């Protein structure tokens, strides 16, 4: 079975907090989901981009396992 790659887009507010983030469970705020991904994924999964943006690149299995912890 082939693993499906996932890119989770993050957009930051001007004060540095997370304004928007993809794949977010409804029970978590954008900042809480960012913190969960930051703690739960390998350090090389996150990339910072200009303009207050960034992405987490990982596989679907890791995202789903982190979502399961929330449920």
Rosetta blueprint (number, residue, H / E / L):
1 X L
2 X L
3 X L
4 X L
5 X E
6 X E
7 X E
8 X E
9 X E
10 X E
11 X E
12 X E
13 X L
14 X L
15 X L
16 X L
17 X L
18 X E
19 X E
20 X E
21 X E
22 X L
23 X L
24 X L
25 X L
26 X L
27 X L
28 X L
29 X L
30 X H
31 X H
32 X H
33 X H
34 X H
35 X H
36 X H
37 X H
38 X H
39 X H
40 X H
41 X L
42 X L
43 X H
44 X H
45 X H
46 X E
47 X E
48 X E
49 X E
50 X L
51 X L
52 X L
53 X E
54 X E
55 X E
56 X E
57 X E
58 X E
59 X E
60 X H
61 X H
62 X H
63 X H
64 X H
65 X H
66 X H
67 X H
68 X H
69 X H
70 X H
71 X L
